[in-house]
Structures are given as C-alpha cells and as structure tokens.
C-alpha cells in the first residue's frame, strides 16, 4: 500500500504487510536517517504492536509525525 501522509515532511509511505506482520516500510521525503531507522525497527513487527507504539507521536509543534502517520497507514490496512 502506498499511503499519502498528512501534515509531515514525508511525501509517501510504502508499507508491505503479510499475515498481520510488517514486511517492509519505505518513506519518501522527510528525515532520511530517522525514517530508515523506524522502517528497520518495525520490520517483522505485528501491525497492532507497531500501531500501539507509534500512534500519537508528535513532531515539534505539529499534531502528528511520520511515525504517527505510519500508524495511520497501518490502521487503514487492517481496516481499523
């Protein structure tokens, strides 16, 4: 799934999920090093666990962040 995040620096989030487990995440745009780290940390994680850990994280004065937007993408994938 390619997700269009809102309110953050990244342009797209490409998320691959199989049997409820995150296989890969690729952010386009945003803070490259940090987003590569997040992508590697969530690979192999259950979707629900990643949502629980990432949902609600804010970036500075923004009401959201790239991790929060990843949680939104994952919620959309599981239909939550």
Backbone as ProteinMPNN parsed JSONL, in Angstrom:
{"seq_chain_A": "XXXXXXXXXXXXXXXXXXXXXXXXXXXXXXXXXXXXXXXXXXXXXXXXXXXXXXXXXXXXXXXXXXXXXXXXXXXXXXXX", "coords_chain_A": {"N_chain_A": [[0.839, -1.165, 0.0], [0.518, 2.213, -0.784], [0.716, 5.046, 1.005], [-0.49, 8.326, 1.516], [0.818, 10.578, 3.494], [-0.264, 13.066, 5.903], [0.391, 16.381, 6.907], [3.109, 16.176, 7.491], [6.681, 15.956, 6.727], [7.424, 13.884, 4.983], [6.569, 12.455, 1.799], [5.341, 10.137, 0.765], [4.399, 6.909, 2.068], [5.367, 3.71, 1.759], [4.069, 0.707, 2.451], [4.383, -2.668, 3.263], [2.553, -5.432, 4.163], [2.078, -8.65, 5.506], [0.097, -11.294, 6.438], [-0.581, -9.998, 8.87], [1.842, -9.008, 9.746], [4.444, -6.646, 9.542], [6.25, -6.333, 6.663], [7.894, -4.605, 5.153], [8.815, -1.126, 5.12], [8.886, 1.949, 3.479], [9.799, 5.228, 3.37], [9.284, 8.207, 1.523], [10.893, 11.187, 1.132], [11.211, 13.518, 3.899], [12.993, 13.069, 7.048], [15.67, 11.414, 6.359], [17.583, 9.563, 7.65], [16.412, 9.055, 10.216], [13.939, 8.015, 9.425], [14.687, 5.736, 8.023], [15.654, 4.279, 10.146], [13.302, 3.901, 11.7], [11.853, 2.388, 9.863], [13.373, 0.018, 9.734], [13.201, -0.831, 12.375], [10.474, -1.485, 12.7], [10.082, -3.529, 10.9], [9.092, -6.845, 10.624], [7.532, -6.724, 12.843], [4.387, -7.133, 14.536], [1.438, -5.733, 13.179], [-0.472, -4.501, 14.913], [1.062, -4.104, 17.232], [2.957, -2.242, 16.352], [1.286, -0.08, 15.744], [0.31, 0.525, 18.323], [2.692, 1.439, 19.521], [3.486, 3.629, 17.949], [1.367, 5.399, 17.436], [0.111, 8.626, 17.976], [2.493, 9.986, 18.409], [4.175, 13.071, 18.268], [5.637, 15.649, 16.215], [7.661, 18.127, 17.008], [5.909, 21.13, 17.037], [3.84, 20.191, 15.565], [0.764, 18.4, 15.047], [1.029, 15.784, 14.487], [3.255, 13.17, 13.265], [5.859, 11.536, 11.336], [6.104, 8.821, 12.302], [3.562, 8.614, 13.551], [1.915, 8.96, 11.335], [2.606, 6.663, 9.934], [1.431, 4.809, 11.649], [-1.233, 5.493, 11.162], [-1.447, 4.698, 8.477], [-1.082, 1.94, 8.792], [-3.336, 1.351, 10.32], [-5.285, 1.838, 8.425], [-4.725, -0.221, 6.643], [-5.456, -2.506, 8.109], [-8.058, -1.97, 8.427], [-9.047, -0.521, 10.574]], "CA_chain_A": [[0.0, 0.0, 0.0], [1.212, 3.495, -0.762], [-0.082, 5.954, 1.821], [-0.157, 9.748, 1.398], [0.743, 11.164, 4.834], [-0.762, 14.435, 6.002], [0.948, 17.211, 7.957], [4.511, 15.831, 7.777], [7.628, 16.227, 5.642], [7.495, 12.797, 4.008], [5.564, 12.541, 0.734], [4.621, 8.869, 0.693], [4.863, 5.798, 2.888], [5.081, 2.447, 1.086], [4.019, -0.291, 3.518], [4.056, -4.032, 2.846], [2.132, -6.244, 5.303], [1.684, -10.009, 5.141], [-0.399, -12.061, 7.585], [-0.567, -9.194, 10.08], [3.213, -8.657, 10.107], [5.038, -5.663, 8.638], [7.382, -6.872, 5.906], [8.799, -3.502, 4.832], [8.297, 0.246, 5.097], [9.796, 2.887, 2.806], [9.333, 6.608, 3.353], [9.86, 9.084, 0.521], [10.941, 12.507, 1.734], [11.36, 13.521, 5.351], [14.327, 12.929, 7.662], [16.091, 10.128, 5.816], [18.195, 8.65, 8.614], [15.429, 8.665, 11.221], [12.895, 7.194, 8.82], [15.275, 4.425, 7.757], [15.691, 3.596, 11.441], [11.936, 3.472, 12.031], [11.494, 1.316, 8.928], [14.054, -1.217, 10.138], [12.705, -1.257, 13.687], [9.136, -2.076, 12.636], [10.079, -4.717, 10.03], [8.925, -8.077, 11.39], [6.651, -6.455, 13.983], [2.95, -7.247, 14.302], [0.832, -4.45, 12.852], [-1.095, -3.93, 16.103], [2.118, -3.653, 18.142], [3.526, -1.018, 15.79], [0.288, 0.984, 15.937], [0.332, 0.879, 19.747], [3.922, 2.158, 19.851], [3.714, 4.82, 17.131], [0.198, 6.287, 17.398], [0.098, 9.769, 18.877], [3.786, 10.687, 18.481], [4.124, 14.374, 17.606], [6.91, 16.205, 15.757], [7.696, 19.552, 17.347], [4.599, 21.715, 17.302], [2.844, 19.569, 14.691], [-0.147, 17.498, 15.753], [1.324, 14.437, 14.02], [4.658, 12.922, 12.924], [5.968, 10.425, 10.39], [5.698, 7.573, 12.949], [2.11, 8.643, 13.733], [1.317, 8.737, 10.021], [2.776, 5.232, 9.655], [0.373, 4.141, 12.409], [-2.472, 5.723, 10.414], [-1.404, 3.825, 7.295], [-1.289, 0.562, 9.256], [-4.745, 1.229, 10.701], [-6.052, 1.753, 7.183], [-4.509, -1.549, 6.079], [-6.233, -3.522, 8.84], [-9.46, -1.564, 8.441], [-9.402, -0.071, 11.923]], "C_chain_A": [[0.89, 1.236, 0.0], [0.267, 4.493, -0.109], [0.423, 7.378, 1.637], [-0.29, 10.368, 2.793], [0.302, 12.619, 4.788], [-0.056, 15.153, 7.149], [2.387, 16.915, 8.34], [5.378, 16.09, 6.55], [7.689, 15.119, 4.591], [6.321, 12.893, 3.039], [4.715, 11.296, 0.613], [5.228, 7.875, 1.682], [4.411, 4.529, 2.171], [5.198, 1.342, 2.132], [3.614, -1.641, 2.935], [3.764, -4.855, 4.099], [1.693, -7.604, 4.793], [1.305, -10.762, 6.416], [-0.273, -11.302, 8.9], [0.805, -8.767, 10.563], [3.769, -7.683, 9.066], [6.263, -6.279, 7.974], [8.39, -5.787, 5.56], [8.049, -2.182, 4.876], [9.337, 1.101, 4.399], [9.13, 4.252, 2.764], [10.016, 7.33, 2.195], [9.753, 10.498, 1.065], [11.112, 12.389, 3.24], [12.803, 13.351, 5.783], [14.858, 11.527, 7.381], [16.633, 9.145, 6.851], [17.197, 8.154, 9.646], [14.384, 7.723, 10.639], [13.417, 5.822, 8.401], [15.311, 3.612, 9.048], [14.327, 3.072, 11.837], [11.538, 2.289, 11.151], [12.125, -0.012, 9.334], [13.535, -1.737, 11.47], [11.348, -1.945, 13.6], [9.076, -3.309, 11.726], [10.045, -5.971, 10.902], [7.995, -7.937, 12.579], [5.196, -6.683, 13.589], [2.384, -5.85, 14.101], [0.27, -3.772, 14.103], [-0.058, -3.399, 17.094], [2.737, -2.341, 17.65], [2.564, 0.152, 15.979], [0.315, 1.459, 17.382], [1.549, 1.729, 20.107], [4.046, 3.508, 19.151], [2.581, 5.843, 17.175], [0.34, 7.402, 18.431], [1.42, 10.489, 19.031], [3.675, 11.987, 17.682], [5.53, 14.816, 17.235], [6.899, 17.704, 16.021], [6.314, 20.057, 17.7], [3.498, 21.139, 16.414], [1.97, 18.619, 15.506], [0.077, 16.043, 15.376], [2.826, 14.32, 13.765], [4.687, 11.812, 11.886], [5.641, 9.079, 11.066], [4.179, 7.498, 13.156], [1.401, 8.386, 12.409], [1.496, 7.289, 9.562], [1.712, 4.436, 10.393], [-0.975, 4.31, 11.703], [-2.555, 4.833, 9.184], [-1.688, 2.381, 7.698], [-2.735, 0.344, 9.691], [-5.628, 1.103, 9.466], [-5.92, 0.356, 6.566], [-5.372, -2.591, 6.779], [-7.7, -3.155, 8.969], [-9.942, -1.114, 9.798], [-9.672, 1.412, 11.932]], "O_chain_A": [[1.897, 1.287, 0.707], [-0.831, 4.75, -0.602], [1.632, 7.61, 1.606], [-1.405, 10.654, 3.229], [0.469, 13.309, 3.783], [0.082, 14.598, 8.239], [2.847, 17.35, 9.396], [4.872, 16.403, 5.473], [7.978, 15.392, 3.426], [5.233, 13.346, 3.395], [3.508, 11.38, 0.386], [6.39, 7.98, 2.075], [3.214, 4.301, 1.997], [6.286, 1.069, 2.639], [2.627, -1.743, 2.207], [4.609, -4.968, 4.987], [1.015, -7.702, 3.77], [2.097, -10.853, 7.353], [0.094, -11.88, 9.923], [0.936, -8.226, 11.661], [3.586, -7.873, 7.864], [7.202, -6.697, 8.652], [9.598, -6.005, 5.656], [6.833, -2.122, 4.696], [10.529, 0.996, 4.686], [8.047, 4.417, 2.203], [11.192, 7.092, 1.918], [8.667, 10.959, 1.416], [11.152, 11.286, 3.785], [13.723, 13.475, 4.975], [14.528, 10.574, 8.087], [16.175, 8.004, 6.913], [17.14, 6.956, 9.925], [13.989, 6.75, 11.281], [12.668, 4.845, 8.422], [15.036, 2.412, 9.047], [14.202, 1.925, 12.264], [10.961, 1.312, 11.629], [11.47, -1.053, 9.28], [13.439, -2.948, 11.672], [11.089, -2.89, 14.345], [8.102, -4.06, 11.784], [10.867, -6.136, 11.803], [7.698, -8.922, 13.255], [4.816, -6.452, 12.441], [2.796, -4.901, 14.767], [0.517, -2.586, 14.324], [-0.273, -2.364, 17.724], [3.007, -1.441, 18.445], [2.985, 1.252, 16.334], [0.338, 2.662, 17.64], [1.438, 2.648, 20.919], [4.645, 4.434, 19.697], [2.819, 7.034, 16.971], [0.645, 7.156, 19.598], [1.481, 11.51, 19.716], [3.152, 12.003, 16.568], [6.503, 14.405, 17.867], [6.207, 18.458, 15.336], [5.629, 19.489, 18.551], [2.345, 21.561, 16.506], [2.399, 18.1, 16.537], [-0.61, 15.159, 15.887], [3.579, 15.26, 14.019], [3.654, 11.212, 11.588], [4.955, 8.259, 10.455], [3.579, 6.442, 12.96], [0.398, 7.674, 12.367], [0.629, 6.747, 8.876], [1.148, 3.493, 9.839], [-1.771, 3.372, 11.653], [-3.612, 4.278, 8.884], [-2.444, 1.681, 7.025], [-3.299, -0.726, 9.458], [-6.602, 0.349, 9.464], [-6.889, -0.185, 6.032], [-5.953, -3.459, 6.128], [-8.493, -3.906, 9.536], [-11.109, -1.3, 10.143], [-9.986, 1.975, 12.981]]}, "name": "protein", "num_of_chains": 1, "seq": "XXXXXXXXXXXXXXXXXXXXXXXXXXXXXXXXXXXXXXXXXXXXXXXXXXXXXXXXXXXXXXXXXXXXXXXXXXXXXXXX"}
